[in-house]
């Protein structure tokens, strides 16, 4: 006799194999419908209509699909960002939405700090150039190269990850400035940073700028040609947040070529995988002018073996609470 399942939970796609861990977390009374695609146009209407909840990894979710979620009690995003989710359409359909903020904080903070320290010490540039040294050795120290306690780090966004970055940077002696209008007065005293009231001022005062904010109407393109021009000459830029924050590769290339920007480290790009662009071609070819000055990692700052498990468990737990209690934790409203 076939076991009757009480709920149906859809999973759009998955980066790490089959959703076996989610099935274990959700329990035997839950049937999982695994769409196994990021292409929203392939989500069949009849399958969407069966769902009591939907978990989304990398797929887009717009009005076309949402219209068929007639039974759905909630949508849960595996990650933190939700730019691909039409939360207004979900709200109009009466379907609550939640993200998954309580995973990977340590990993992203470690990744950002590793980028900051490595570029500030010019490690990648030393490595690239040392391969060609045939005479002398220590005389090839790159200049300028400042002490960490003589450098100022500007942090855009002081939420979970931004705070974790600040806590990691303090022992190195950096002066830390931060801009985050969403944090209440006194937050800077509790965490330990100097509050700056506008992004332009932060850009101008920072030797190193690290981004830890979501992509919003205010922040998208904040490091375009104008934003980069406002940065301190010779500054370092680190982005482990959202690719949309740096939406102009032409401007980034110009800033790096001119030396106005000393170096940049990027974990997230507007287009992933990245397409063709002169800056990306120079990076791929290890062109001499860019050697060690542009570091790109494949949007994996969040990842560790532990974080991958934590992400999946937390997202599934959110769905389980929704099914059991009718309560959606980590809820995001339009």
Rosetta silent file (secondary structure, phi, psi, omega in degrees, C-alpha in Angstrom):
SEQUENCE: XXXXXXXXXXXXXXXXXXXXXXXXXXXXXXXXXXXXXXXXXXXXXXXXXXXXXXXXXXXXXXXXXXXXXXXXXXXXXXXXXXXXXXXXXXXXXXXXXXXXXXXXXXXXXXXXXXXXXXXXXXXXXXXXXXXXXXXXXXXXXXXXXXXXXXXXXXXXXXXXXXXXXXXXXXXXXXXXXXXXXXXXXXXXXXXXXXXXXXXXXXXXXXXXXXXXXXXXXXXXXXXXXXXXXXXXXXXXXXXXXXXXXXXXXXXXXXXXXXXXXXXXXXXXXXXXXXXXXXXXXXXXXXXXXXXXXXXXXXXXXXXXXXXXXXXXXXXXXXXXXXXXXXXXXXXXXX
SCORE:     score description
SCORE:     0.000 S_00000001
   1 L     0.000  131.631 -178.594    0.000    0.000    0.000 S_00000001
   2 L   -73.555  132.612  179.590    1.390    3.411   -1.013 S_00000001
   3 L   -69.797  130.795  178.951    2.091    5.781    1.885 S_00000001
   4 L   -84.782  121.935  178.682   -0.082    8.889    1.761 S_00000001
   5 L   -88.330  144.438 -176.198    1.949   12.093    2.133 S_00000001
   6 L   -86.201  -34.616 -176.503    0.401   15.019    3.967 S_00000001
   7 E  -130.874  157.600  172.713    2.302   17.868    2.301 S_00000001
   8 E  -123.943  123.763  178.597    4.069   18.595   -0.969 S_00000001
   9 E  -117.192  124.979  178.087    7.142   20.853   -0.910 S_00000001
  10 E   -91.222  144.685  173.051    8.706   22.005   -4.156 S_00000001
  11 E  -127.403  118.169 -173.007   12.421   22.679   -4.606 S_00000001
  12 L   -66.474  -50.356 -174.736   13.249   24.610   -7.764 S_00000001
  13 L  -158.590  173.533 -174.710   16.919   23.750   -8.132 S_00000001
  14 L  -154.990  137.920  179.638   19.948   22.763   -6.125 S_00000001
  15 L   -86.668  -21.505 -169.769   23.685   23.445   -6.228 S_00000001
  16 L  -124.980   75.076  174.108   24.703   20.424   -4.184 S_00000001
  17 L    67.930 -155.183 -178.826   23.248   17.189   -5.551 S_00000001
  18 L   -81.918  158.374 -176.447   19.816   15.860   -4.736 S_00000001
  19 L   -82.266   51.063 -179.154   17.667   17.276   -1.907 S_00000001
  20 H   -70.352  -37.892  179.711   18.165   14.300    0.390 S_00000001
  21 H   -65.467  -39.865  177.437   19.091   16.394    3.413 S_00000001
  22 H   -62.394  -41.741  179.375   15.949   18.491    2.982 S_00000001
  23 H   -60.885  -41.393  178.321   13.857   15.320    2.778 S_00000001
  24 H   -63.689  -42.788 -179.113   15.362   14.090    6.040 S_00000001
  25 H   -67.794  -38.127 -174.599   14.686   17.429    7.760 S_00000001
  26 H   -79.467  -25.774  175.704   11.109   17.713    6.491 S_00000001
  27 L    96.233  167.289 -172.555   10.116   14.162    7.435 S_00000001
  28 L   -70.505  -21.023 -179.000    8.329   11.258    5.828 S_00000001
  29 L   -79.566   -2.041 -179.257    4.949   12.963    5.652 S_00000001
  30 E  -107.939  125.957  171.879    6.340   15.453    3.133 S_00000001
  31 E   -90.793  131.573  177.792    6.633   14.660   -0.562 S_00000001
  32 E  -101.661  127.647  174.408    9.384   16.615   -2.307 S_00000001
  33 E  -106.626  105.112 -174.826    8.856   17.713   -5.899 S_00000001
  34 E   -95.315  108.927 -178.085   12.317   18.531   -7.257 S_00000001
  35 L   -73.081  -30.660  175.309   12.099   20.717  -10.388 S_00000001
  36 L    57.544   37.963  176.493   15.880   20.526  -10.928 S_00000001
  37 L  -155.417  148.330  173.240   16.090   23.672  -13.056 S_00000001
  38 L   -92.978   -2.208 -177.711   16.740   27.398  -12.681 S_00000001
  39 L   -86.566  104.603 -176.811   14.580   28.099  -15.752 S_00000001
  40 H   -59.686  -29.260 -178.606   11.277   29.408  -14.474 S_00000001
  41 H   -66.032  -15.022  179.838    9.595   28.787  -17.834 S_00000001
  42 H   -93.516    0.376  178.103    9.969   25.045  -17.190 S_00000001
  43 L   -77.219  108.728 -177.039    7.960   25.101  -13.959 S_00000001
  44 L   -69.467  138.733 -176.858    4.769   23.234  -14.936 S_00000001
  45 H   -60.011  -41.496 -177.165    1.530   24.829  -13.752 S_00000001
  46 H   -67.960  -31.673  177.885    0.051   21.571  -12.434 S_00000001
  47 H   -72.479  -40.518  177.586    3.151   20.881  -10.332 S_00000001
  48 H   -62.751  -38.121 -176.464    3.137   24.381   -8.858 S_00000001
  49 H   -66.808  -19.555 -178.717   -0.555   24.060   -7.988 S_00000001
  50 L   -84.081  -13.268 -166.247    0.149   21.002   -5.776 S_00000001
  51 L   -79.899  135.591  170.471    2.685   22.731   -3.533 S_00000001
  52 L   -88.314  -22.779  176.530    2.167   23.541    0.126 S_00000001
  53 E  -157.932  156.749 -179.697    5.519   25.349    0.165 S_00000001
  54 E  -132.778  131.120  176.288    8.263   26.195   -2.307 S_00000001
  55 E  -109.029  132.649 -173.704   12.014   26.383   -1.709 S_00000001
  56 E  -121.866  130.659  176.651   14.067   28.406   -4.208 S_00000001
  57 L  -100.400  -85.282 -175.863   17.829   28.250   -4.793 S_00000001
  58 L  -109.217   -0.345 -176.251   19.023   30.048   -7.932 S_00000001
  59 L   -77.980  156.893  168.615   15.833   30.282   -9.986 S_00000001
  60 L   -83.617  152.493  176.702   13.796   33.380  -10.665 S_00000001
  61 E  -137.728  108.899 -176.362   10.249   33.447   -9.385 S_00000001
  62 L  -122.568 -171.924 -175.970    7.878   35.885  -11.040 S_00000001
  63 H   -56.088  -34.000 -178.275    4.149   36.460  -11.633 S_00000001
  64 H   -57.941  -47.233 -179.628    3.921   33.664  -14.214 S_00000001
  65 H   -77.663  -41.194 -175.561    4.785   30.989  -11.646 S_00000001
  66 H   -60.040  -32.917  179.960    3.251   32.713   -8.630 S_00000001
  67 L   -60.266  -25.115 -177.799   -0.175   32.721  -10.313 S_00000001
  68 L   -96.401   -2.563 -179.979   -0.183   28.909  -10.122 S_00000001
  69 L   -84.232   57.656 -171.740    0.864   28.668   -6.441 S_00000001
  70 L   -73.404  -18.762 -178.631   -2.783   28.476   -5.396 S_00000001
  71 L  -108.969   -7.407 -168.958   -2.183   26.140   -2.457 S_00000001
  72 L   -69.510  130.853  179.044    1.197   27.449   -1.350 S_00000001
  73 L   -90.433  -17.574 -179.245    1.580   28.600    2.268 S_00000001
  74 E   179.166  154.241  175.789    4.990   30.195    1.791 S_00000001
  75 E  -116.834  133.310 -177.822    8.108   30.549   -0.341 S_00000001
  76 E  -123.671  124.989  176.207   11.562   30.169    1.236 S_00000001
  77 E   -89.364  134.893  179.288   14.794   31.272   -0.423 S_00000001
  78 L   -63.341  -35.631 -175.343   17.862   29.176    0.425 S_00000001
  79 L  -100.029 -166.802 -178.545   20.117   32.232    0.475 S_00000001
  80 L   -89.283  -46.705 -177.203   20.037   35.735    1.893 S_00000001
  81 L   -73.828  152.332 -179.132   19.477   37.808   -1.249 S_00000001
  82 L  -142.003   35.615  179.528   16.133   37.809   -3.015 S_00000001
  83 L   -64.147  -26.044 -178.160   16.582   40.027   -6.079 S_00000001
  84 L   -87.343   -2.078 -177.467   15.246   37.241   -8.298 S_00000001
  85 E  -104.511  127.547  177.370   12.046   36.851   -6.278 S_00000001
  86 L   -84.487   86.538 -175.914    9.045   39.059   -7.038 S_00000001
  87 H   -71.736  -23.605  175.842    7.970   39.571   -3.445 S_00000001
  88 H   -68.439  -41.129  176.884    5.362   42.130   -4.484 S_00000001
  89 H   -65.626  -37.971  175.929    3.661   39.532   -6.686 S_00000001
  90 H   -63.313  -44.420  179.941    3.844   37.056   -3.810 S_00000001
  91 H   -61.018  -41.968  179.621    2.314   39.604   -1.434 S_00000001
  92 H   -63.672  -29.794  178.872   -0.490   40.313   -3.914 S_00000001
  93 L   -87.191   -1.952  179.896   -1.175   36.570   -4.050 S_00000001
  94 L    74.964   25.855 -178.747   -1.200   36.378   -0.248 S_00000001
  95 L  -108.948  116.309  179.651    1.881   34.146   -0.113 S_00000001
  96 E   -70.658  154.272 -178.018    4.457   35.023    2.562 S_00000001
  97 E  -129.974  143.532  177.095    8.151   34.946    1.686 S_00000001
  98 E  -137.338  146.757  170.811   11.263   34.305    3.815 S_00000001
  99 L  -101.536 -166.372 -172.688   14.972   34.337    3.172 S_00000001
 100 L  -135.410   74.914 -171.149   17.671   32.390    5.036 S_00000001
 101 L   -80.896  -14.631 -169.821   19.972   34.854    6.836 S_00000001
 102 L  -100.313   54.121  171.966   21.368   32.645    9.582 S_00000001
 103 L  -150.614  156.394  169.574   24.030   30.695    7.734 S_00000001
 104 L    67.562    6.671 -179.974   27.478   31.388    6.265 S_00000001
 105 H   -58.869  -45.081 -179.228   28.134   34.601    8.178 S_00000001
 106 H   -62.080  -41.837 -176.212   31.533   33.361    9.303 S_00000001
 107 H   -65.589  -46.668 -179.064   32.490   32.223    5.812 S_00000001
 108 H   -65.438  -41.175  178.404   31.653   35.483    4.034 S_00000001
 109 H   -63.023  -43.705  178.086   33.364   37.519    6.753 S_00000001
 110 H   -62.082  -42.662 -179.033   36.472   35.334    6.576 S_00000001
 111 H   -61.263  -46.656 -179.491   36.491   35.579    2.771 S_00000001
 112 H   -63.492  -44.528 -178.731   36.219   39.369    2.835 S_00000001
 113 H   -67.373  -37.108  175.886   38.923   39.764    5.468 S_00000001
 114 H   -60.913  -41.308  177.153   41.215   37.389    3.573 S_00000001
 115 H   -64.277  -45.569 -179.144   40.757   39.571    0.494 S_00000001
 116 H   -58.978  -52.157 -176.972   41.351   42.761    2.486 S_00000001
 117 H   -65.082  -40.661 -177.412   44.541   41.541    4.136 S_00000001
 118 H   -68.021  -39.769  177.908   45.931   39.944    0.987 S_00000001
 119 H   -75.048  -36.691  179.553   45.386   43.051   -1.152 S_00000001
 120 H   -65.214  -35.927  176.260   46.522   45.419    1.581 S_00000001
 121 L   -86.231   -3.266  179.143   49.762   43.418    1.907 S_00000001
 122 L    58.398   37.983 -175.350   49.895   43.126   -1.919 S_00000001
 123 H   -64.700  -45.995 -177.498   50.411   39.360   -1.614 S_00000001
 124 H   -66.716  -35.684  179.246   48.955   38.409   -4.985 S_00000001
 125 H   -69.884  -41.428  175.009   50.923   41.133   -6.747 S_00000001
 126 H   -59.010  -45.167 -178.883   54.151   40.066   -5.028 S_00000001
 127 H   -61.159  -45.929 -178.134   53.445   36.466   -6.048 S_00000001
 128 H   -63.319  -41.906 -175.278   52.741   37.400   -9.681 S_00000001
 129 H   -81.519  -29.308 -178.847   55.845   39.545  -10.059 S_00000001
 130 H   -63.878  -23.586  179.434   58.227   37.330   -8.066 S_00000001
 131 L   -61.892  -24.923 -177.271   57.914   34.647  -10.750 S_00000001
 132 L  -101.067   -0.207 -178.031   59.974   36.838  -13.073 S_00000001
 133 L   -76.426  126.786  179.091   62.731   37.938  -10.696 S_00000001
 134 L  -116.822  -12.998  176.737   66.130   36.591  -11.738 S_00000001
 135 L  -140.867  152.243 -174.995   68.367   38.884   -9.691 S_00000001
 136 L    64.697  174.777  177.464   67.927   40.405   -6.283 S_00000001
 137 L  -156.824  -71.286 -178.802   65.034   39.294   -4.160 S_00000001
 138 H   -67.501  -21.591 -179.194   64.068   41.385   -1.136 S_00000001
 139 H   -66.824  -11.191 -176.117   64.821   44.576   -3.048 S_00000001
 140 H   -90.625   20.349  176.887   61.645   43.970   -5.047 S_00000001
 141 L   -58.955  135.338 -178.326   59.266   45.015   -2.260 S_00000001
 142 L   -82.027  144.057 -179.734   56.278   46.809   -3.725 S_00000001
 143 L  -133.136  145.612    0.710   55.532   50.376   -2.699 S_00000001
 144 L   -77.684  155.793  178.730   53.469   51.946   -1.261 S_00000001
 145 L  -149.980  101.811 -172.837   52.734   49.390    1.441 S_00000001
 146 L   -93.526  159.713  171.172   51.281   50.753    4.669 S_00000001
 147 L   -68.869  151.445  179.466   50.855   49.236    8.094 S_00000001
 148 H   -63.560  -33.828 -178.381   47.381   48.040    8.908 S_00000001
 149 H   -80.120    2.897  172.376   47.146   50.446   11.852 S_00000001
 150 H  -106.923    1.176 -175.847   47.812   53.330    9.465 S_00000001
 151 L  -109.823  150.689  179.205   44.995   52.304    7.097 S_00000001
 152 E  -111.246  127.656  175.659   41.269   53.056    7.214 S_00000001
 153 E  -104.350  127.061  174.388   38.694   50.449    6.266 S_00000001
 154 E  -101.759  128.933 -177.872   35.255   51.650    5.206 S_00000001
 155 E  -113.465  119.578  175.999   32.417   49.167    5.664 S_00000001
 156 E   -96.857  109.642 -177.985   29.167   49.649    3.743 S_00000001
 157 L    98.081  114.246 -177.492   26.489   47.756    5.643 S_00000001
 158 L  -121.721   54.675  171.974   26.832   46.731    9.281 S_00000001
 159 L   -88.494 -145.352 -177.558   24.431   43.831    9.533 S_00000001
 160 H   -58.964  -50.711 -174.580   25.431   40.299   10.494 S_00000001
 161 H   -74.323  -44.442  178.153   28.286   39.998    8.011 S_00000001
 162 H   -57.217  -41.270  177.577   29.489   43.595    8.209 S_00000001
 163 H   -64.634  -41.677  178.700   29.645   43.299   11.990 S_00000001
 164 H   -63.501  -36.525  176.950   31.544   40.013   11.739 S_00000001
 165 H   -64.646  -46.427  179.473   34.044   41.683    9.395 S_00000001
 166 H   -58.599  -44.787 -179.185   34.562   44.576   11.810 S_00000001
 167 H   -62.610  -32.995  178.890   35.135   42.181   14.693 S_00000001
 168 H   -76.145  -30.181 -176.688   37.767   40.323   12.677 S_00000001
 169 H   -81.324  -26.525 -174.939   39.555   43.507   11.583 S_00000001
 170 H   -53.117  -46.593 -176.991   39.846   45.138   15.000 S_00000001
 171 L   -62.834  -18.938  179.731   42.866   43.113   16.234 S_00000001
 172 L   -81.365  -11.408  175.290   44.862   44.224   13.180 S_00000001
 173 L    91.370    4.809  178.109   44.565   47.833   14.259 S_00000001
 174 L   -60.753  144.722  166.633   42.689   49.227   11.262 S_00000001
 175 E   -79.058  130.769 -172.647   40.689   52.387   11.765 S_00000001
 176 E  -119.412  121.066  173.968   37.137   51.344   10.899 S_00000001
 177 E  -111.324  150.207  178.905   34.449   53.606    9.462 S_00000001
 178 E  -144.300  146.987  174.911   30.979   52.400    8.515 S_00000001
 179 E  -123.636  119.276  176.009   27.942   53.611    6.649 S_00000001
 180 L  -160.401   94.378 -177.427   24.585   51.974    7.314 S_00000001
 181 L   -65.419  -13.147 -179.890   21.539   54.251    7.653 S_00000001
 182 L   -81.966  -10.917 -179.395   19.473   51.266    8.770 S_00000001
 183 L   -89.515  139.166 -176.100   21.326   50.857   12.044 S_00000001
 184 L   -70.979  157.780  175.286   20.007   52.742   15.083 S_00000001
 185 L   -55.516  137.424 -179.062   21.992   55.453   16.874 S_00000001
 186 L    95.966  -14.727  178.272   24.461   53.872   19.277 S_00000001
 187 H   -58.959  -37.740 -179.798   24.991   50.763   17.174 S_00000001
 188 H   -63.523  -31.256  179.076   28.481   52.050   16.388 S_00000001
 189 H   -73.678  -36.343 -179.670   29.245   52.198   20.122 S_00000001
 190 H   -71.290  -38.946 -176.316   28.076   48.637   20.710 S_00000001
 191 H   -87.455  -40.648  179.371   30.011   47.161   17.777 S_00000001
 192 L   102.764   65.445  175.006   33.003   49.492   17.788 S_00000001
 193 L  -151.510  168.229  176.995   33.295   51.612   14.657 S_00000001
 194 E   -97.783  122.883 -178.278   33.021   55.249   13.640 S_00000001
 195 E   -76.222  135.992  173.507   29.706   56.068   11.992 S_00000001
 196 L  -116.730  136.490 -169.182   29.765   58.003    8.719 S_00000001
 197 L   -85.177  -12.672  177.300   26.529   59.672    7.648 S_00000001
 198 L  -149.230  153.980 -175.016   26.808   59.305    3.878 S_00000001
 199 H   -65.661  -37.054 -178.099   28.412   56.958    1.379 S_00000001
 200 H   -59.692  -43.797  178.593   30.295   59.692   -0.472 S_00000001
 201 H   -63.612  -41.424  178.779   32.165   60.676    2.690 S_00000001
 202 H   -61.507  -45.189  179.892   32.965   57.019    3.399 S_00000001
 203 H   -57.953  -44.119 -174.097   34.352   56.520   -0.120 S_00000001
 204 H   -70.726  -23.676 -174.012   36.598   59.568    0.167 S_00000001
 205 H  -101.897   -6.390 -171.432   38.055   58.590    3.546 S_00000001
 206 L   -98.141  129.344  170.437   38.644   54.847    3.071 S_00000001
 207 L   -77.025  -29.501  177.740   41.923   53.238    2.062 S_00000001
 208 E  -134.095  129.871  179.350   39.996   49.980    1.775 S_00000001
 209 E  -118.320  124.455 -179.810   36.271   49.796    1.018 S_00000001
 210 E  -123.354  133.632 -171.250   34.353   46.574    1.673 S_00000001
 211 E  -103.482  127.879 -179.145   30.702   46.088    0.679 S_00000001
 212 L  -141.921   44.548 -177.821   28.221   44.180    2.850 S_00000001
 213 L  -123.949  159.062  176.297   24.838   45.571    1.851 S_00000001
 214 L   -74.930  166.498  174.234   21.922   44.231   -0.217 S_00000001
 215 L   -86.062  111.035 -179.638   21.169   45.415   -3.734 S_00000001
 216 L  -128.095  178.368  177.360   18.436   48.033   -3.342 S_00000001
 217 L   -57.962  -34.303 -178.816   17.259   51.083   -5.235 S_00000001
 218 L   -76.336  -36.335 -169.797   19.756   53.105   -3.186 S_00000001
 219 L   -98.126  -19.530 -179.240   22.756   50.796   -3.519 S_00000001
 220 L   -59.978  128.475  178.963   22.560   49.427   -7.073 S_00000001
 221 L    71.633   18.523 -177.357   25.395   50.908   -9.092 S_00000001
 222 L   -64.368  -26.224  175.619   26.810   52.775   -6.100 S_00000001
 223 L  -107.129   52.856  170.348   30.308   51.993   -7.418 S_00000001
 224 L   -82.582 -164.416 -177.970   29.698   53.191  -10.970 S_00000001
 225 H   -57.784  -42.108 -179.701   32.065   55.698  -12.626 S_00000001
 226 H   -66.739  -44.009 -179.855   30.957   58.465  -10.249 S_00000001
 227 H   -63.888  -42.902  178.653   31.244   56.273   -7.171 S_00000001
 228 H   -65.018  -37.886  179.283   34.683   54.998   -8.122 S_00000001
 229 H   -64.459  -26.990 -179.175   35.861   58.551   -8.848 S_00000001
 230 L   -81.855  -10.990  178.886   34.833   59.557   -5.312 S_00000001
 231 L   -71.345  153.870  179.469   37.014   56.848   -3.778 S_00000001
 232 L   -62.129  133.257  177.940   40.328   57.809   -2.245 S_00000001
 233 L   -55.820  133.007 -179.880   43.173   57.613   -4.808 S_00000001
 234 L    82.311   13.589 -177.612   45.047   54.336   -4.421 S_00000001
 235 E   -78.814  166.151  176.866   42.189   52.655   -2.534 S_00000001
 236 E  -113.638  138.298 -179.247   41.287   48.963   -2.499 S_00000001
 237 E  -118.523  130.745  178.154   37.743   47.739   -3.241 S_00000001
 238 E  -127.039  129.975  179.104   36.293   44.460   -1.945 S_00000001
 239 E  -131.983  106.536  172.593   32.828   43.161   -2.851 S_00000001
 240 L  -114.868   20.355 -174.930   31.447   39.969   -1.331 S_00000001
 241 L  -102.694  -84.250 -175.881   27.865   41.281   -1.318 S_00000001
 242 L  -138.710  137.728  179.972   26.044   41.764   -4.623 S_00000001
 243 H   -61.866  -30.176 -178.033   27.272   42.142   -8.194 S_00000001
 244 H   -64.461  -16.263  179.787   24.740   44.902   -8.840 S_00000001
 245 H   -70.054  -28.671  176.618   26.693   47.219   -6.536 S_00000001
 246 L  -120.504   87.379 -169.942   29.445   47.425   -9.182 S_00000001
 247 L   -99.750    6.524 -174.824   27.452   47.441  -12.402 S_00000001
 248 L  -130.566   93.840 -179.878   29.964   49.121  -14.748 S_00000001
 249 H   -68.273  -27.936  175.356   33.008   47.039  -15.696 S_00000001
 250 H   -59.293  -47.047 -178.728   34.136   49.800  -18.081 S_00000001
 251 H   -66.415  -38.786  178.827   34.426   52.183  -15.149 S_00000001
 252 H   -64.603  -42.313  177.951   36.163   49.562  -13.012 S_00000001
 253 H   -62.187  -45.186  179.788   38.690   48.895  -15.792 S_00000001
 254 H   -59.405  -43.128 -178.401   39.354   52.629  -16.243 S_00000001
 255 H   -66.861  -38.216  178.677   39.893   53.085  -12.515 S_00000001
 256 H   -72.512  -41.147 -179.959   42.292   50.145  -12.292 S_00000001
 257 H   -63.178  -39.728 -177.511   44.232   51.130  -15.438 S_00000001
 258 H   -75.467  -17.984 -176.190   44.691   54.697  -14.238 S_00000001
 259 L    87.830   -3.362  176.513   45.821   53.538  -10.804 S_00000001
 260 L   -58.329  -39.583  172.767   43.070   55.525   -9.096 S_00000001
 261 E  -103.123  120.707 -177.527   41.966   52.164   -7.752 S_00000001
 262 E   -69.185  -42.113 -175.833   44.970   50.193   -6.517 S_00000001
 263 E  -163.781  162.423  177.489   43.241   46.819   -6.492 S_00000001
 264 E  -145.484  144.747  174.307   39.888   45.074   -6.333 S_00000001
 265 E  -128.543  127.854 -170.661   38.612   41.730   -5.078 S_00000001
 266 E  -132.796  129.834  175.006   35.199   40.578   -6.238 S_00000001
 267 L  -106.773  -19.583 -178.318   33.136   37.529   -5.333 S_00000001
 268 L  -129.163  136.484 -178.004   29.894   38.545   -7.050 S_00000001
 269 L  -123.859  158.270  177.335   29.385   39.865  -10.575 S_00000001
 270 L   -58.595  -41.761  179.449   26.425   41.278  -12.497 S_00000001
 271 L  -117.999  125.913 -179.564   26.651   38.359  -14.926 S_00000001
 272 L  -134.216  127.246   -5.624   27.599   34.914  -13.692 S_00000001
 273 L   -61.446  154.159 -177.353   29.451   33.136  -15.164 S_00000001
 274 L   -69.086  144.650  178.424   31.062   36.333  -16.480 S_00000001
 275 L   -88.069 -152.078 -178.973   30.962   37.010  -20.200 S_00000001
 276 L   -90.288  133.904  175.104   33.467   38.793  -22.404 S_00000001
 277 L  -160.727  144.455 -179.014   34.842   42.169  -21.378 S_00000001
 278 H   -53.125  -38.193  179.391   38.309   43.736  -21.823 S_00000001
 279 H   -66.064  -43.199 -179.746   38.843   43.809  -18.057 S_00000001
 280 H   -68.858  -34.323  175.816   37.900   40.147  -17.694 S_00000001
 281 H   -63.786  -42.899  177.936   40.088   39.248  -20.680 S_00000001
 282 H   -63.172  -38.351  177.871   43.055   40.996  -19.038 S_00000001
 283 H   -66.070  -45.681 -178.920   42.327   39.114  -15.817 S_00000001
 284 H   -65.003  -36.043 -178.133   42.049   35.763  -17.592 S_00000001
 285 L   -86.314   -1.142 -178.197   45.265   36.363  -19.539 S_00000001
 286 L    55.107   45.358 -179.242   47.126   37.577  -16.430 S_00000001
 287 L   -61.380  144.395 -170.177   48.146   40.746  -18.258 S_00000001
 288 H   -58.703  -38.588 -175.951   51.086   42.472  -16.632 S_00000001
 289 H   -65.930  -22.027 -175.578   49.329   45.763  -15.860 S_00000001
 290 H  -107.786    1.232 -172.063   46.698   43.911  -13.821 S_00000001
 291 L   -54.184  118.835  176.721   48.926   41.279  -12.207 S_00000001
 292 L    71.635    3.925 -176.217   47.740   40.601   -8.665 S_00000001
 293 L  -102.609  -14.891  175.899   45.518   43.689   -8.655 S_00000001
 294 E  -127.676  119.227  179.435   42.195   42.068   -9.592 S_00000001
 295 E  -116.734  127.767  178.936   41.036   38.983   -7.728 S_00000001
 296 E  -127.230  126.724  173.841   37.791   37.258   -8.698 S_00000001
 297 L  -114.166  151.253 -168.420   36.285   34.286   -6.885 S_00000001
 298 L   -83.334   58.437  175.722   33.238   32.402   -8.273 S_00000001
 299 L    52.495   46.232 -179.906   30.529   33.607   -5.872 S_00000001
 300 L  -125.101   21.527  177.593   31.543   31.098   -3.226 S_00000001
 301 L   -59.362  -29.610 -178.047   32.386   33.359   -0.281 S_00000001
 302 L   -72.583  -17.273 -163.631   29.421   31.811    1.512 S_00000001
 303 L   -87.899  135.927  157.184   30.711   28.266    1.118 S_00000001
 304 L  -151.304  164.138  177.872   32.265   25.824    3.515 S_00000001
 305 H   -56.035  -38.768 -178.788   31.281   22.212    4.021 S_00000001
 306 H   -70.002  -42.126 -177.550   29.650   23.276    7.278 S_00000001
 307 H   -66.800  -35.426  179.646   27.830   26.269    5.788 S_00000001
 308 H   -62.415  -40.455  176.953   26.402   24.197    2.928 S_00000001
 309 H   -69.553  -44.381 -179.017   24.789   21.844    5.426 S_00000001
 310 H   -59.559  -43.551  179.492   23.681   24.714    7.663 S_00000001
 311 H   -58.093  -49.633 -176.284   22.030   26.514    4.737 S_00000001
 312 H   -67.828  -41.448  179.002   20.001   23.500    3.703 S_00000001
 313 H   -64.464  -43.992 -177.649   19.026   22.556    7.248 S_00000001
 314 H   -66.354  -41.112  178.768   17.944   26.090    8.152 S_00000001
 315 H   -64.782  -43.066  178.606   15.858   26.537    5.001 S_00000001
 316 H   -66.466  -36.743  178.288   14.165   23.164    5.522 S_00000001
 317 H   -64.635  -37.176  176.641   13.588   23.956    9.187 S_00000001
 318 H   -60.818  -42.180  178.571   11.861   27.191    8.184 S_00000001
 319 H   -67.771  -40.205 -179.430    9.501   25.196    5.963 S_00000001
 320 H   -62.353  -42.294  177.335    8.906   22.605    8.671 S_00000001
 321 H   -63.163  -40.218  178.589    7.911   25.312   11.166 S_00000001
 322 H   -61.089  -45.707 -178.313    5.578   26.797    8.557 S_00000001
 323 H   -68.582  -37.237 -176.490    3.852   23.462    7.943 S_00000001
 324 H   -80.415  -40.698 -170.384    3.603   22.593   11.653 S_00000001
 325 H  -115.742   -9.661 -177.262    2.780   25.985   13.165 S_00000001
 326 L    72.335   17.494 -177.868    1.643   28.176   10.296 S_00000001
 327 L  -116.252  131.061 -179.793    4.423   30.605   11.190 S_00000001
 328 L  -107.675  108.184  179.157    7.078   31.771    8.718 S_00000001
 329 L   -77.423  161.197 -179.528   10.290   32.845   10.433 S_00000001
 330 L    58.124   33.237 -174.996   12.709   35.283    8.734 S_00000001
 331 E   -70.427  138.298  176.441    9.778   36.725    6.844 S_00000001
 332 E  -112.345  131.591  178.840   10.423   39.499    4.305 S_00000001
 333 L  -107.918  152.408 -177.333    7.644   41.908    3.398 S_00000001
 334 L   -68.425    0.000    0.000    7.266   43.844    0.164 S_00000001
